[in-house]
Amino acid sequence: MRKIALVAAASAAALSLAACSETAEGVEEAAEGAMADAEANVEAAGDAAGDAMEATGDAAEGAMDATGDAAEGAMEAVEGAAEDAAAEAEAAVEGAMEGN
């Protein structure tokens, strides 16, 4: 009877150790899965931040180009107006000189 009790106790201990081992493996696998998910989330966040920075840079470059184009157009308009005014002034002076 003692042998049976010892064998039963040994079997129970072995089963308990096996269950603990499986639980530990399950916890380890869950931790590895959580770590992989976290790494994927960090990578996705980094990619999103990089995309946002690139889009911001592109927008700033576009705004600078548009500002430069507008300034160039304004300068051309000012130059044209100055040339027109100079031509009108010259015509007025010539007209006044002819009238005298």
DOLUMSE-635620 format. One record per residue (C-alpha): residue in three letters; z, x, y. Coordinates in nm, 2 decimals, decimal comma. Each point is the difference from the previous one (the first is absolute). Example, Ala and Ser with C-alpha at 12.3 -4.5 7.8 and 13.67 -1.06 7.14 Angstrom:
// DOLUMSE-635620
DRENMAR    aa        Z        X        Y
DRENMAR   ALA     0,78     1,23    -0,45
DRENMAR   SER    -0,07     0,14     0,34
// end
This chain:
// DOLUMSE-635620
DRENMAR    aa        Z        X        Y
DRENMAR   MET     0,00     0,00     0,00
DRENMAR   ARG     0,08     0,28     0,24
DRENMAR   LYS    -0,34     0,16    -0,07
DRENMAR   ILE    -0,17    -0,33     0,09
DRENMAR   ALA     0,20    -0,02     0,32
DRENMAR   LEU    -0,09     0,36     0,09
DRENMAR   VAL    -0,36    -0,06    -0,07
DRENMAR   ALA     0,01    -0,33     0,20
DRENMAR   ALA     0,17     0,18     0,29
DRENMAR   ALA    -0,25     0,29    -0,02
DRENMAR   SER    -0,29    -0,25     0,00
DRENMAR   ALA     0,15    -0,19     0,30
DRENMAR   ALA     0,03     0,33     0,19
DRENMAR   ALA    -0,35     0,10    -0,08
DRENMAR   LEU    -0,14    -0,34     0,11
DRENMAR   SER     0,21     0,02     0,32
DRENMAR   LEU    -0,14     0,35     0,07
DRENMAR   ALA    -0,35    -0,12    -0,06
DRENMAR   ALA     0,05    -0,29     0,23
DRENMAR   CYS     0,13     0,23     0,27
DRENMAR   SER    -0,29     0,23    -0,05
DRENMAR   GLU    -0,25    -0,29     0,04
DRENMAR   THR     0,18    -0,12     0,31
DRENMAR   ALA     0,00     0,34     0,15
DRENMAR   GLU    -0,37     0,03    -0,07
DRENMAR   GLY    -0,06    -0,34     0,16
DRENMAR   VAL     0,19     0,10     0,31
DRENMAR   GLU    -0,19     0,33     0,02
DRENMAR   GLU    -0,33    -0,18    -0,03
DRENMAR   ALA     0,10    -0,25     0,26
DRENMAR   ALA     0,11     0,28     0,23
DRENMAR   GLU    -0,33     0,18    -0,05
DRENMAR   GLY    -0,19    -0,32     0,07
DRENMAR   ALA     0,20    -0,06     0,32
DRENMAR   MET    -0,06     0,36     0,11
DRENMAR   ALA    -0,38    -0,04    -0,07
DRENMAR   ASP     0,00    -0,32     0,21
DRENMAR   ALA     0,19     0,17     0,28
DRENMAR   GLU    -0,25     0,29     0,00
DRENMAR   ALA    -0,29    -0,24     0,01
DRENMAR   ASN     0,16    -0,19     0,29
DRENMAR   VAL     0,05     0,32     0,19
DRENMAR   GLU    -0,36     0,11    -0,06
DRENMAR   ALA    -0,13    -0,35     0,11
DRENMAR   ALA     0,22     0,02     0,31
DRENMAR   GLY    -0,13     0,35     0,08
DRENMAR   ASP    -0,36    -0,12    -0,05
DRENMAR   ALA     0,06    -0,30     0,23
DRENMAR   ALA     0,15     0,22     0,27
DRENMAR   GLY    -0,29     0,24    -0,03
DRENMAR   ASP    -0,25    -0,28     0,04
DRENMAR   ALA     0,19    -0,14     0,30
DRENMAR   MET     0,00     0,34     0,16
DRENMAR   GLU    -0,37     0,04    -0,06
DRENMAR   ALA    -0,07    -0,35     0,14
DRENMAR   THR     0,21     0,08     0,31
DRENMAR   GLY    -0,19     0,33     0,05
DRENMAR   ASP    -0,33    -0,18    -0,03
DRENMAR   ALA     0,11    -0,27     0,24
DRENMAR   ALA     0,11     0,26     0,25
DRENMAR   GLU    -0,32     0,19    -0,03
DRENMAR   GLY    -0,20    -0,32     0,05
DRENMAR   ALA     0,20    -0,09     0,31
DRENMAR   MET    -0,05     0,35     0,14
DRENMAR   ASP    -0,38    -0,03    -0,06
DRENMAR   ALA    -0,01    -0,34     0,17
DRENMAR   THR     0,20     0,13     0,29
DRENMAR   GLY    -0,23     0,30     0,04
DRENMAR   ASP    -0,30    -0,23    -0,02
DRENMAR   ALA     0,14    -0,23     0,26
DRENMAR   ALA     0,08     0,29     0,23
DRENMAR   GLU    -0,35     0,14    -0,04
DRENMAR   GLY    -0,14    -0,34     0,08
DRENMAR   ALA     0,22    -0,03     0,31
DRENMAR   MET    -0,11     0,35     0,12
DRENMAR   GLU    -0,36    -0,09    -0,04
DRENMAR   ALA     0,05    -0,32     0,19
DRENMAR   VAL     0,18     0,19     0,28
DRENMAR   GLU    -0,28     0,26     0,02
DRENMAR   GLY    -0,26    -0,28     0,01
DRENMAR   ALA     0,18    -0,18     0,28
DRENMAR   ALA     0,04     0,32     0,19
DRENMAR   GLU    -0,37     0,08    -0,03
DRENMAR   ASP    -0,09    -0,36     0,11
DRENMAR   ALA     0,24     0,03     0,30
DRENMAR   ALA    -0,15     0,34     0,09
DRENMAR   ALA    -0,35    -0,14    -0,02
DRENMAR   GLU     0,09    -0,30     0,21
DRENMAR   ALA     0,17     0,22     0,26
DRENMAR   GLU    -0,31     0,23     0,01
DRENMAR   ALA    -0,23    -0,30     0,04
DRENMAR   ALA     0,22    -0,13     0,28
DRENMAR   VAL     0,00     0,33     0,18
DRENMAR   GLU    -0,38     0,02    -0,03
DRENMAR   GLY    -0,03    -0,35     0,12
DRENMAR   ALA     0,22     0,07     0,30
DRENMAR   MET    -0,20     0,32     0,08
DRENMAR   GLU    -0,33    -0,19    -0,02
DRENMAR   GLY     0,14    -0,27     0,22
DRENMAR   ASN     0,08     0,26     0,28
// end
